Amino acid sequence: MAFDFIPPDYLSITVRLLVAALLSGAIGIERETRHQPAGLRTHLLVGTGACLMMILSVTGFDTFIQSDKGTIRFDPSRIPSYVISGIGFLGAGTIIVHRGTVKGLTTAASIWVAAGLGLVVGAGMYFVAVLTTVIVISTLYVLGKLESQFFDRRKNRRISVIADSDEQTFTTISGILEENHIAIVDFQIEDIDSYNDQKVSNYIFTIQEGKIENKMELVKKLEQFEAVRKVNI
């Protein structure tokens, strides 16, 4: 059996790999602009790799199957099924749980979709892949803006202020927040051993308002207080 470095259907394979890279990369660019842990390169590699696995599953065993007398039964869905289940481990790496707040679920879902795009492109289903990409990017970009504008108001947000450890400091910080019409839902105080060789505490406020109208102005007001060392919103 002669060894062919370039397969007869090399043009089809090339197009499929490039299309998979283009479509999955488009989703990755959107994630990159939002400074997510998985961006352009991750999505592009996931989509291209999934396409590669699908091409292997669909065409990689043709010679072996044709050389058989008909006793082999081949299931081309086996490799793609392992890709779908395996991609979950990569998506899980983008999910962060911190103080009861879960972040990264959308990015994990986009990685999973990028893998699906690679599989359908590898199977030659270009229309499905392009339409899915349009839907996904519209969801991430357009609905993302609508969500942040209308629905984030219902979500709690945390404000962390590292400042001197005394009751007056807590009262002053609370007063600054109330002056900015920020309703405090809950708070907790964590002792810090030292911050630049000074004994301080981390005052964590959970606020009901999901959207702070002017973050910069609020941070400036808090930092003007001499007891404050650092502010995180």
ZAMARGU-4260 file (C-alpha; in steps of 0.2 Angstrom, whole numbers, plus 5000, padded with zeros to 4 digits):
<rodrens>
0) 5000/5000/5000 | 5008/5017/4995 | 5010/5030/5007 | 5001/5047/5002 | 5008/5062/5012
5) 4994/5073/5004 | 4977/5064/5004 | 4966/5065/4989 | 4953/5076/4998 | 4966/5088/5005
10) 4957/5103/4999 | 4941/5098/5009 | 4951/5095/5024 | 4960/5111/5023 | 4944/5121/5021
15) 4936/5113/5036 | 4951/5116/5047 | 4952/5134/5042 | 4933/5137/5044 | 4933/5129/5061
20) 4948/5140/5066 | 4939/5156/5060 | 4922/5153/5068 | 4929/5147/5085 | 4942/5161/5084
25) 4927/5174/5082 | 4920/5168/5098 | 4937/5169/5107 | 4939/5187/5101 | 4923/5192/5110
30) 4929/5183/5126 | 4946/5191/5124 | 4938/5208/5123 | 4930/5205/5140 | 4947/5199/5148
35) 4941/5181/5151 | 4953/5168/5156 | 4950/5158/5140 | 4951/5170/5125 | 4956/5169/5106
40) 4969/5156/5107 | 4960/5144/5118 | 4944/5144/5108 | 4953/5143/5092 | 4963/5128/5097
45) 4948/5119/5105 | 4938/5122/5088 | 4952/5117/5077 | 4956/5102/5088 | 4938/5096/5088
50) 4937/5098/5069 | 4953/5087/5068 | 4945/5074/5078 | 4930/5074/5068 | 4940/5073/5051
55) 4949/5058/5059 | 4933/5050/5064 | 4925/5052/5047 | 4939/5049/5035 | 4954/5043/5044
60) 4949/5025/5044 | 4943/5023/5026 | 4958/5013/5019 | 4957/5001/5034 | 4938/4999/5032
65) 4940/4996/5013 | 4953/4983/5015 | 4942/4973/5025 | 4930/4960/5018 | 4915/4967/5027
70) 4916/4960/5044 | 4921/4977/5052 | 4907/4988/5059 | 4913/5006/5061 | 4904/5019/5072
75) 4910/5037/5067 | 4902/5045/5082 | 4913/5037/5095 | 4928/5049/5094 | 4916/5065/5094
80) 4907/5059/5109 | 4924/5058/5119 | 4928/5075/5113 | 4912/5082/5120 | 4914/5074/5137
85) 4933/5078/5138 | 4930/5096/5134 | 4921/5098/5151 | 4938/5097/5160 | 4944/5112/5150
90) 4929/5122/5153 | 4929/5118/5172 | 4946/5126/5173 | 4938/5143/5168 | 4925/5142/5182
95) 4930/5152/5198 | 4920/5151/5215 | 4925/5165/5227 | 4915/5169/5242 | 4899/5161/5236
100) 4900/5170/5218 | 4903/5159/5203 | 4912/5166/5188 | 4917/5159/5171 | 4901/5149/5167
105) 4898/5159/5151 | 4916/5156/5146 | 4915/5138/5150 | 4899/5136/5139 | 4908/5146/5125
110) 4922/5133/5125 | 4910/5119/5124 | 4901/5127/5109 | 4918/5130/5101 | 4921/5111/5102
115) 4904/5108/5094 | 4908/5120/5080 | 4924/5111/5076 | 4914/5094/5076 | 4900/5100/5064
120) 4913/5109/5053 | 4923/5093/5052 | 4907/5084/5047 | 4905/5097/5033 | 4890/5105/5040
125) 4895/5123/5036 | 4878/5131/5037 | 4875/5125/5054 | 4892/5130/5060 | 4890/5148/5053
130) 4872/5150/5060 | 4878/5144/5077 | 4892/5156/5077 | 4881/5171/5073 | 4869/5165/5087
135) 4883/5163/5100 | 4892/5180/5096 | 4875/5189/5097 | 4871/5181/5113 | 4888/5185/5121
140) 4889/5203/5114 | 4871/5210/5112 | 4863/5200/5126 | 4878/5203/5137 | 4875/5222/5136
145) 4857/5220/5139 | 4860/5209/5154 | 4873/5221/5162 | 4861/5236/5159 | 4844/5229/5165
150) 4847/5213/5175 | 4863/5217/5185 | 4853/5229/5196 | 4846/5214/5204 | 4862/5206/5209
155) 4872/5209/5224 | 4889/5216/5223 | 4904/5217/5235 | 4915/5231/5240 | 4931/5227/5249
160) 4940/5241/5259 | 4956/5238/5268 | 4958/5251/5282 | 4963/5254/5300 | 4955/5242/5313
165) 4943/5253/5323 | 4925/5256/5325 | 4926/5274/5319 | 4934/5268/5303 | 4919/5256/5299
170) 4906/5270/5303 | 4915/5282/5291 | 4916/5270/5277 | 4897/5265/5279 | 4893/5284/5279
175) 4902/5286/5263 | 4893/5272/5255 | 4876/5279/5261 | 4880/5296/5254 | 4882/5288/5237
180) 4864/5280/5239 | 4872/5262/5241 | 4861/5251/5252 | 4871/5239/5262 | 4863/5222/5263
185) 4877/5213/5274 | 4895/5216/5279 | 4909/5206/5287 | 4926/5211/5294 | 4941/5201/5292
190) 4957/5204/5302 | 4973/5206/5293 | 4989/5202/5302 | 4998/5217/5294 | 4997/5228/5278
195) 5014/5238/5276 | 5018/5234/5294 | 5002/5241/5300 | 4987/5232/5308 | 4972/5234/5297
200) 4955/5225/5293 | 4946/5220/5277 | 4929/5228/5278 | 4918/5218/5265 | 4901/5226/5261
205) 4888/5217/5251 | 4877/5230/5243 | 4860/5228/5235 | 4863/5239/5220 | 4870/5229/5206
210) 4876/5244/5196 | 4886/5258/5204 | 4884/5274/5194 | 4901/5281/5196 | 4914/5269/5202
215) 4929/5281/5201 | 4920/5294/5211 | 4916/5282/5225 | 4934/5275/5225 | 4941/5293/5226
220) 4929/5297/5241 | 4934/5281/5250 | 4953/5284/5247 | 4952/5302/5253 | 4949/5295/5270
225) 4966/5293/5278 | 4962/5276/5287 | 4959/5268/5270 | 4973/5258/5262 | 4965/5249/5247
230) 4948/5249/5239 | 4941/5234/5228 | 4924/5235/5219
</rodrens>
